Amino acid sequence: MKKLYAENINIGYGKKIILDNLSFELHAGEILTLIGANGAGKSTILKTIAKQLRPIAGAVYLNQKNINHFKEQEFAKQLAIFLTQRIEPELMTCEDVVASGRYPYTGKLGILSAQDNIKIDEALKLVHAESFRYQDFNQISDGQRQRIMLARAICQEPEVLLLDEPTSFLDIKHKLELLGLIQKLTREKNLAVMLSLHELDLAQKVSDRILCIKANHDYQIGTPEEIFTDSYIKNLYEIESGSYSVLTGSPELPKPQGKPEIFVIGGAGSGIPVYHQLQRKNIPFIAGILHQHDLDYPVANALAMQVITEQDFEPIQEQTLQKAIILMKTCKNIICSVKKFGFLNEKNKILFQIAKQTGKLC
């Protein structure tokens, strides 16, 4: 069910348009993630939807109603926002911060009812924050703060949840915990969630659909499978130095240039740390023989001057072996990261034996 949608909105500040003619839909039980370079307009989109900025043109609708026609209290009952700005409340416990999410329901006096306290308890439990509920909010860790702010948003009982870079300031453990919680809430409470992320690998995993924002007023919407291709991500972020691998979900620095000095016999992920070591030392190298979907291949393809490959699920062919031998002889040294040779990569053992015989094996 469509909970939120925008029709041909122009967004920006004052008369300055950052993004024009943007249209999208957000459905219940769905996570829609905004990605794009800094300054492209991700936060501006979220602020526009949250009524912190008015669209310069077009309209945003929440449950079929123009958001500009909502009274603030009614709007806050249907939509909650989690922004990146660090709040510094004075003399407030974590429970107090979470309780502030109930203010749309308490009236002007802000008196919490028994039902409000039940909702606060439920929100704290959902984000696993019961153990520090009475601590000063300003004295807890960044990961704990993010959980409390999420609990505050949950307390509003919204149908739509907006999150602007919720993983900022968090280490990998807390990033995974927070996104896992968001994913769980989306399913269990049938929330419509829209968030912005910088971590492309996490966006690829957590999102149902991706909204890509480009600085030249362009945008594209699609599933992670449609969006995450090497060529599109490179174009979206205008990557000129280095590369990004969709298969590994990670960026790679520029490859060393020049005549290859080292031949790396790798496979099954064993060569990846070697490739990175050689890149750090700026040593050009050749990698092989790798099957086309071997774990080593994406990194080798990004960092090696040349990669010798074989078709997937096929034993290494004689002609591929001979090509590798010729290229290996042109290198000063040879590194073998493989510890075990099997049926499919058996001919790499021949490369290893030649390396030993020639005295080039490091």
Residue pairs with C-beta under 8 A, 6 or more apart in sequence:
1 27
1 28
2 25
2 26
2 27
3 26
3 27
3 28
3 62
3 63
3 159
3 160
3 192
4 25
4 26
4 49
4 60
4 61
4 62
4 63
4 79
4 160
4 192
4 194
5 23
5 24
5 25
5 26
5 60
5 61
6 22
6 23
6 24
6 49
6 55
6 58
6 59
6 60
6 61
7 23
7 58
7 59
7 60
7 61
8 21
8 22
8 23
8 57
8 58
9 21
9 22
9 23
9 48
9 55
9 56
9 57
9 58
9 59
9 60
10 17
10 19
10 20
10 21
10 22
10 55
10 56
10 57
10 58
11 17
11 18
11 19
11 20
11 22
11 41
11 44
11 45
11 48
11 53
11 55
11 56
12 18
12 19
12 41
12 44
12 56
13 44
13 53
15 56
17 56
17 217
18 40
18 41
18 44
18 217
19 40
19 41
19 44
19 45
19 213
19 217
19 219
20 57
20 217
21 58
22 45
22 58
22 219
23 58
24 32
24 211
24 221
26 32
26 160
26 192
26 193
26 194
27 192
28 159
28 190
28 191
28 192
29 186
29 187
29 190
29 191
29 192
30 186
30 192
30 193
30 208
30 209
31 182
31 183
31 186
31 193
31 194
31 195
31 206
31 207
31 208
31 209
32 192
32 193
32 194
32 195
32 207
32 208
32 209
32 210
32 211
33 194
33 195
33 196
33 197
33 203
33 206
33 207
33 209
33 210
33 211
34 42
34 45
34 46
34 194
34 195
34 196
34 197
34 211
34 212
34 213
35 42
35 196
35 197
35 198
35 200
35 203
35 210
35 211
35 212
35 213
35 227
35 236
36 42
36 212
36 213
36 214
36 215
36 236
36 237
37 214
37 215
37 236
37 237
37 238
39 215
40 213
40 214
40 215
41 213
41 215
42 164
42 196
42 213
43 84
43 164
43 165
43 196
44 53
45 213
46 81
46 83
46 162
46 164
46 194
46 196
47 53
48 54
48 55
48 60
49 60
49 67
49 79
49 162
49 194
50 79
50 81
50 162
51 67
51 68
51 70
51 75
54 68
59 66
59 67
59 68
60 66
60 67
61 67
62 70
62 75
62 78
62 79
62 160
63 78
63 159
67 75
70 78
73 104
76 103
76 104
76 156
76 158
77 104
77 105
77 156
77 157
77 158
78 158
78 159
78 160
79 158
79 159
79 160
79 161
79 162
80 101
80 152
80 153
80 154
80 156
80 158
80 160
80 161
80 162
81 153
81 161
81 162
81 163
81 164
82 149
82 150
82 153
82 161
82 162
82 163
82 164
82 166
83 164
84 164
84 165
84 166
84 168
86 145
87 97
87 149
88 138
89 96
89 97
89 137
89 138
91 136
92 136
92 137
93 133
93 134
93 135
93 136
93 137
94 124
94 129
94 132
94 133
94 134
94 135
94 137
94 140
94 144
94 148
95 120
95 124
95 133
95 134
96 137
97 137
97 148
97 149
97 152
98 120
98 123
98 124
98 129
98 133
98 148
98 151
98 152
98 155
99 112
99 116
99 120
99 155
100 152
100 155
101 120
101 123
101 151
101 152
101 153
101 154
101 155
101 156
102 112
102 116
102 119
102 120
102 155
102 156
103 110
104 156
105 116
106 112
106 113
106 116
112 120
119 155
119 157
120 155
122 154
123 151
123 152
123 154
123 155
124 130
124 133
124 151
126 151
126 154
126 181
126 185
127 147
127 148
127 150
127 151
127 154
127 181
128 147
129 144
129 147
129 148
129 151
132 140
132 144
137 145
137 148
140 148
142 169
142 170
142 174
143 170
143 171
143 173
143 174
143 177
143 178
145 169
146 166
146 167
146 169
146 170
146 174
146 178
147 177
147 178
147 181
150 166
150 178
150 181
150 182
153 161
153 163
154 185
158 191
159 191
159 192
160 191
160 192
160 193
160 194
161 182
161 185
161 191
161 192
161 193
161 194
162 193
162 194
162 195
163 182
163 193
163 194
163 195
163 196
164 195
164 196
165 195
165 196
165 197
165 198
166 178
166 179
166 182
166 195
166 197
167 174
167 175
167 178
167 179
167 197
167 198
167 199
167 202
170 178
175 199
175 202
179 202
179 206
182 193
182 195
182 206
183 206
185 191
185 193
186 193
197 203
197 206
200 228
200 233
200 244
200 249
201 249
201 250
203 210
203 224
204 224
204 228
204 246
204 249
205 224
205 249
207 224
208 223
209 221
209 222
209 223
209 224
210 221
210 222
210 223
210 224
210 227
210 228
211 219
211 220
211 221
212 219
212 220
212 221
212 222
212 227
212 232
212 236
213 219
214 236
220 227
220 232
227 233
228 246
229 246
230 243
230 244
230 245
230 246
233 239
233 244
233 246
234 243
234 244
237 244
239 251
241 253
241 254
242 251
242 252
242 253
242 254
242 302
243 251
243 252
243 302
244 250
244 251
244 252
245 251
245 252
245 298
245 299
245 301
245 302
247 297
247 298
248 298
248 299
252 279
252 299
252 302
252 303
253 279
253 303
255 279
255 284
255 302
255 303
255 304
255 305
256 278
256 279
256 281
256 282
256 283
256 284
256 285
256 303
256 305
257 284
257 305
258 284
258 305
259 284
260 284
260 285
260 286
260 304
260 305
260 306
260 327
260 330
260 331
261 283
261 284
261 285
261 331
261 332
261 333
262 278
262 283
262 284
262 285
262 286
262 331
262 332
262 333
262 334
262 335
262 362
263 285
263 286
263 287
263 288
263 324
263 327
263 328
263 331
263 333
263 334
263 335
263 351
263 355
264 271
264 274
264 275
264 278
264 285
264 286
264 287
264 288
264 300
264 304
264 334
264 335
264 336
264 337
265 271
265 288
265 289
265 334
265 335
265 336
265 337
265 338
265 348
265 351
265 352
265 355
266 272
266 274
266 275
266 287
266 288
266 290
266 296
266 300
266 337
266 338
267 289
267 290
267 291
267 294
267 295
267 296
267 337
267 338
267 345
267 348
268 294
268 295
268 296
268 338
269 295
269 296
270 296
270 337
270 338
270 339
271 287
271 290
271 296
271 299
271 300
271 337
271 338
272 295
272 296
272 299
273 337
274 335
274 337
275 285
275 287
275 296
275 299
275 300
275 303
275 304
276 299
276 303
278 284
278 285
278 303
279 303
284 305
285 303
285 304
285 305
285 331
286 304
286 305
286 306
286 307
286 308
286 327
286 328
286 331
287 296
287 300
287 304
287 306
287 307
287 308
288 306
288 307
288 308
288 309
288 324
288 327
288 351
289 308
289 309
289 310
289 316
289 320
289 321
289 324
289 345
289 347
289 348
289 351
290 296
290 297
290 300
290 307
290 308
290 309
290 310
291 297
291 309
291 310
291 311
291 312
291 313
291 314
291 344
291 345
292 309
292 310
292 311
292 312
293 312
297 307
297 309
300 307
301 307
306 327
308 320
308 323
308 324
308 327
309 320
310 316
310 317
310 320
313 344
314 344
315 343
315 344
315 346
315 347
316 344
316 345
316 346
316 347
316 348
318 347
320 347
321 347
321 350
321 351
324 351
325 350
325 351
325 354
328 334
328 351
328 354
328 355
329 358
331 360
332 360
333 360
333 361
333 362
334 351
334 355
334 358
334 360
334 361
334 362
335 361
335 362
336 351
336 352
336 355
336 361
338 345
338 348
338 352
341 348
341 349
341 352
352 361
355 361
